[in-house]
Amino acid sequence: FFFQAEDGIRDRDVTGVQTCALPIITGCNPHNLVRDADTNAAANRALGVELVRRDARFCACDGASRDGEHVEQGYLVWNLDLDTVRGLAGRFRQEAVFELTEDEVRLVHVRTGDVTSAPRRG
């Protein structure tokens, strides 16, 4: 998967190059059940409301398979720790969240915290 933020990170507290790990969360297609676009959009809006309630700093982003066949909307978050993001993902019935580092893409299992990683590609 690759992710692209719609508007980039615009935050007065983020300056220069962001080098910390950044989690990505979605409300779409829980437990790999493919849902219609309206249901996914509603779930993602509810997730956005929850992020605001938690005073999260985030921006919308899209995640897609390399071939572009599968695209999901989600949120790139930069001020919540990974455990908090995993807990929130669990509430939205997600199996995993992505975490971007400077050189890796990590898939972090929500329930166990197990990590699968791969090098980032341009």
Contacts in CASP RR format, 6 or more apart in sequence:
PFRMAT RR
TARGET T0000
AUTHOR 0000-0000-0000
METHOD contacts of the structure
MODEL  1
FFFQAEDGIRDRDVTGVQTCALPIITGCNPHNLVRDADTNAAANRALGVE
LVRRDARFCACDGASRDGEHVEQGYLVWNLDLDTVRGLAGRFRQEAVFEL
TEDEVRLVHVRTGDVTSAPRRG
1 63 0 8 1.000
1 64 0 8 1.000
1 65 0 8 1.000
1 66 0 8 1.000
1 98 0 8 1.000
1 105 0 8 1.000
2 63 0 8 1.000
2 64 0 8 1.000
2 66 0 8 1.000
2 121 0 8 1.000
3 24 0 8 1.000
3 61 0 8 1.000
3 62 0 8 1.000
3 63 0 8 1.000
3 64 0 8 1.000
3 76 0 8 1.000
3 98 0 8 1.000
3 100 0 8 1.000
4 61 0 8 1.000
4 62 0 8 1.000
4 63 0 8 1.000
5 59 0 8 1.000
5 60 0 8 1.000
5 61 0 8 1.000
5 76 0 8 1.000
6 59 0 8 1.000
6 60 0 8 1.000
6 61 0 8 1.000
6 62 0 8 1.000
7 59 0 8 1.000
7 60 0 8 1.000
8 59 0 8 1.000
9 18 0 8 1.000
9 59 0 8 1.000
9 76 0 8 1.000
9 78 0 8 1.000
10 59 0 8 1.000
11 57 0 8 1.000
11 78 0 8 1.000
13 57 0 8 1.000
13 79 0 8 1.000
14 57 0 8 1.000
14 78 0 8 1.000
18 78 0 8 1.000
19 102 0 8 1.000
20 78 0 8 1.000
21 82 0 8 1.000
21 99 0 8 1.000
21 100 0 8 1.000
21 101 0 8 1.000
21 106 0 8 1.000
22 76 0 8 1.000
22 77 0 8 1.000
22 78 0 8 1.000
22 99 0 8 1.000
22 100 0 8 1.000
22 101 0 8 1.000
23 76 0 8 1.000
23 77 0 8 1.000
23 80 0 8 1.000
23 82 0 8 1.000
23 85 0 8 1.000
23 97 0 8 1.000
23 98 0 8 1.000
23 99 0 8 1.000
23 100 0 8 1.000
23 108 0 8 1.000
24 61 0 8 1.000
24 63 0 8 1.000
24 74 0 8 1.000
24 75 0 8 1.000
24 76 0 8 1.000
24 77 0 8 1.000
24 97 0 8 1.000
24 98 0 8 1.000
24 99 0 8 1.000
24 100 0 8 1.000
25 47 0 8 1.000
25 74 0 8 1.000
25 75 0 8 1.000
25 77 0 8 1.000
25 85 0 8 1.000
25 88 0 8 1.000
25 89 0 8 1.000
25 92 0 8 1.000
25 94 0 8 1.000
25 97 0 8 1.000
26 44 0 8 1.000
26 47 0 8 1.000
26 63 0 8 1.000
26 72 0 8 1.000
26 73 0 8 1.000
26 74 0 8 1.000
26 75 0 8 1.000
26 92 0 8 1.000
26 94 0 8 1.000
27 40 0 8 1.000
27 43 0 8 1.000
27 44 0 8 1.000
27 46 0 8 1.000
27 47 0 8 1.000
27 74 0 8 1.000
27 92 0 8 1.000
27 94 0 8 1.000
28 35 0 8 1.000
28 40 0 8 1.000
28 43 0 8 1.000
28 44 0 8 1.000
28 72 0 8 1.000
28 73 0 8 1.000
28 74 0 8 1.000
29 35 0 8 1.000
29 40 0 8 1.000
29 72 0 8 1.000
30 43 0 8 1.000
30 92 0 8 1.000
30 93 0 8 1.000
30 94 0 8 1.000
30 95 0 8 1.000
31 93 0 8 1.000
31 94 0 8 1.000
31 95 0 8 1.000
32 95 0 8 1.000
35 43 0 8 1.000
40 72 0 8 1.000
40 73 0 8 1.000
41 73 0 8 1.000
43 92 0 8 1.000
44 73 0 8 1.000
44 74 0 8 1.000
44 75 0 8 1.000
46 92 0 8 1.000
47 74 0 8 1.000
47 75 0 8 1.000
47 88 0 8 1.000
47 92 0 8 1.000
48 58 0 8 1.000
48 75 0 8 1.000
50 88 0 8 1.000
50 91 0 8 1.000
51 58 0 8 1.000
51 75 0 8 1.000
51 77 0 8 1.000
51 80 0 8 1.000
51 88 0 8 1.000
54 80 0 8 1.000
54 84 0 8 1.000
54 88 0 8 1.000
55 79 0 8 1.000
56 77 0 8 1.000
56 79 0 8 1.000
56 80 0 8 1.000
57 77 0 8 1.000
57 78 0 8 1.000
57 79 0 8 1.000
58 75 0 8 1.000
58 76 0 8 1.000
58 77 0 8 1.000
58 78 0 8 1.000
59 75 0 8 1.000
59 76 0 8 1.000
60 73 0 8 1.000
60 74 0 8 1.000
60 75 0 8 1.000
60 76 0 8 1.000
61 73 0 8 1.000
61 74 0 8 1.000
61 75 0 8 1.000
61 76 0 8 1.000
62 71 0 8 1.000
62 72 0 8 1.000
62 73 0 8 1.000
62 74 0 8 1.000
63 71 0 8 1.000
63 72 0 8 1.000
63 73 0 8 1.000
63 74 0 8 1.000
64 70 0 8 1.000
64 71 0 8 1.000
64 72 0 8 1.000
65 71 0 8 1.000
76 100 0 8 1.000
77 85 0 8 1.000
80 88 0 8 1.000
82 97 0 8 1.000
82 99 0 8 1.000
82 108 0 8 1.000
85 97 0 8 1.000
86 97 0 8 1.000
86 108 0 8 1.000
86 110 0 8 1.000
86 113 0 8 1.000
87 110 0 8 1.000
89 96 0 8 1.000
89 97 0 8 1.000
89 110 0 8 1.000
90 110 0 8 1.000
90 111 0 8 1.000
94 110 0 8 1.000
95 109 0 8 1.000
95 110 0 8 1.000
95 111 0 8 1.000
96 107 0 8 1.000
96 108 0 8 1.000
96 109 0 8 1.000
96 110 0 8 1.000
97 107 0 8 1.000
97 108 0 8 1.000
97 110 0 8 1.000
98 105 0 8 1.000
98 106 0 8 1.000
98 107 0 8 1.000
98 108 0 8 1.000
99 105 0 8 1.000
99 106 0 8 1.000
99 107 0 8 1.000
99 108 0 8 1.000
99 115 0 8 1.000
100 106 0 8 1.000
100 120 0 8 1.000
101 120 0 8 1.000
102 120 0 8 1.000
103 119 0 8 1.000
103 120 0 8 1.000
104 117 0 8 1.000
104 118 0 8 1.000
104 119 0 8 1.000
104 120 0 8 1.000
105 117 0 8 1.000
105 118 0 8 1.000
105 119 0 8 1.000
105 120 0 8 1.000
106 115 0 8 1.000
106 116 0 8 1.000
106 117 0 8 1.000
107 115 0 8 1.000
107 116 0 8 1.000
107 117 0 8 1.000
108 114 0 8 1.000
108 115 0 8 1.000
109 115 0 8 1.000
END
